[in-house]
Amino acid sequence: MPRFRRHLCIPIMLLASLAIPVSAAFAQRQDVGDQPGHIPDAADEVLPPQFQRQLVLYRTTEPPGTIIVHTSERYLYVVQPNGRALRYGIGVGRDGFQWQGLLKITRKQEWPDWTPPPEMIERQPYLPRFMAGGPGNPMGARALYLGTTVYRIHGTNQPQTIGSAVSSGCFRLVNGDVIDLYERIPVGTKVIVRQTPEL
């Protein structure tokens, strides 16, 4: 029977559809990409072409405005009219911390604070117990909170991790992209997280 642990971006109350098995050995690994206090320069924010924000053809039956995350592709899509979507490159949860499900945006925050949970502190004792929002905060410039979980779509102070699987389950964008997304997306927006694309 799989064991379950809560992490920075793991639900407070685990829902069956979002449960994530984590082995004892894996739980001892350090979180990759958490460098509180690091402030990237503007050049770091320039992504490779495939992860830059762009309008793409996209087939779905979901209505415009819906967010669809494809974990395996490392993309977040905002459905647009006429068979298109705005596509953002993202960083996703590393192996053992990925999930899928249907949630809604329940809250939005500019320059969110960061409070690593006890499980993360146990794995990385050097992390701060609290960090106010700002350019060096791993949560980045904006956060969109998913349902009643502690999963978030947020910015990052580690833009080089976009396109990688490094988080504890949250989805990270470069700050310019998360600010753009934040302005487009109202509270109540449906978010669909899939590990593989629709066929």
Residue pairs with C-beta under 8 A, 6 or more apart in sequence:
2 19
2 21
2 22
3 21
3 22
3 23
3 24
4 14
4 19
4 20
4 21
4 22
5 22
5 27
5 119
6 12
6 14
6 117
6 119
6 150
7 31
7 97
7 117
7 119
7 120
7 168
7 169
8 31
8 116
8 117
8 120
8 150
8 167
8 168
8 169
8 170
9 93
9 97
9 149
9 150
9 151
9 152
9 167
9 168
9 169
9 170
10 20
10 97
10 149
10 150
10 151
10 168
10 169
11 18
11 147
11 148
11 149
11 150
11 151
12 148
12 149
12 150
13 148
15 101
15 149
17 100
17 101
17 102
18 99
18 100
18 101
18 149
18 151
19 99
20 96
20 97
20 98
20 99
20 169
21 96
22 96
22 97
23 96
26 95
26 96
27 119
27 123
28 123
29 123
30 123
30 124
31 120
31 123
31 124
31 166
31 167
31 168
32 94
32 161
32 164
32 166
33 91
33 138
33 156
33 158
33 161
33 164
33 166
33 167
34 120
34 124
34 127
34 138
34 158
35 138
35 157
35 158
36 114
36 127
36 128
36 131
36 136
36 137
36 138
36 157
37 136
38 136
38 157
38 158
39 135
39 136
39 157
40 157
40 158
40 159
44 159
44 160
45 159
45 174
45 175
45 176
47 89
47 159
47 162
47 163
47 174
48 89
48 163
50 89
50 163
51 74
51 88
51 89
51 162
51 163
52 89
53 86
53 87
53 88
53 89
53 177
53 180
54 86
54 87
55 80
55 84
55 85
55 86
55 87
56 77
56 84
56 85
56 86
56 87
57 83
57 84
58 77
58 79
58 80
58 83
58 84
58 85
58 87
59 83
59 198
60 66
60 68
60 79
60 85
60 198
62 68
62 79
62 190
62 192
63 79
64 79
64 80
64 81
65 78
65 79
65 185
65 189
65 190
66 78
66 79
66 189
66 190
66 191
66 192
67 76
67 77
67 78
67 79
67 105
67 153
67 185
67 189
67 190
67 191
67 192
68 76
68 77
68 79
68 85
68 191
68 192
68 194
69 75
69 76
69 77
69 90
69 92
69 171
69 191
69 192
69 193
69 194
70 76
70 77
70 194
70 195
70 196
70 197
71 92
71 93
71 98
71 100
71 193
71 194
71 195
71 196
72 195
72 196
72 197
73 197
74 89
74 90
74 91
74 92
74 162
74 163
74 164
74 165
75 87
75 88
75 89
75 90
76 87
76 88
76 90
76 153
76 171
76 173
76 181
77 85
77 86
77 87
77 88
78 85
78 86
78 88
78 181
78 184
78 185
79 85
80 86
86 184
88 173
88 177
88 181
89 162
89 163
89 173
89 174
89 177
90 162
90 163
90 171
90 172
90 173
91 156
91 158
91 161
91 162
91 163
91 164
91 165
91 166
91 167
91 171
91 172
91 173
92 98
92 164
92 165
92 166
92 167
92 171
93 99
93 165
93 167
93 168
93 169
93 170
94 165
94 166
94 167
94 168
95 165
97 167
97 168
97 169
98 165
98 169
98 195
99 151
99 169
99 193
100 193
100 194
100 195
101 193
102 190
102 191
102 192
102 193
103 146
103 147
103 149
103 151
103 190
103 191
103 193
104 146
104 147
104 188
104 189
104 190
104 191
105 144
105 145
105 146
105 185
105 186
105 187
105 188
105 189
105 191
106 145
106 146
106 147
106 148
106 187
107 144
107 145
107 187
108 142
108 143
108 144
108 145
108 182
108 185
108 187
109 133
109 142
109 143
109 145
110 133
110 141
110 142
110 182
111 133
111 134
111 137
111 141
111 142
112 133
112 137
112 139
112 142
112 143
112 152
112 154
113 130
113 131
113 132
113 133
113 137
113 139
114 128
114 130
114 131
114 133
114 137
114 138
114 139
115 129
115 130
115 131
116 124
116 127
116 128
116 129
117 150
120 127
120 168
121 127
121 129
131 137
131 138
133 139
135 157
136 157
137 157
138 156
138 157
138 158
139 152
139 154
139 155
139 156
140 154
140 155
140 156
140 157
140 172
140 173
140 175
140 178
141 155
141 175
141 178
141 179
142 154
142 155
142 175
142 178
142 179
142 181
142 182
143 152
143 153
143 154
143 155
143 178
144 152
144 153
144 154
144 181
144 182
144 185
145 151
145 152
146 152
146 153
146 191
151 169
151 170
151 171
152 170
152 171
153 170
153 171
153 172
153 173
153 178
153 181
153 191
154 170
154 171
154 172
154 173
154 178
155 172
155 173
155 174
155 175
155 177
155 178
155 179
156 162
156 172
156 173
156 174
156 175
158 166
158 172
159 174
159 175
161 167
161 172
162 172
162 173
162 174
172 178
173 181
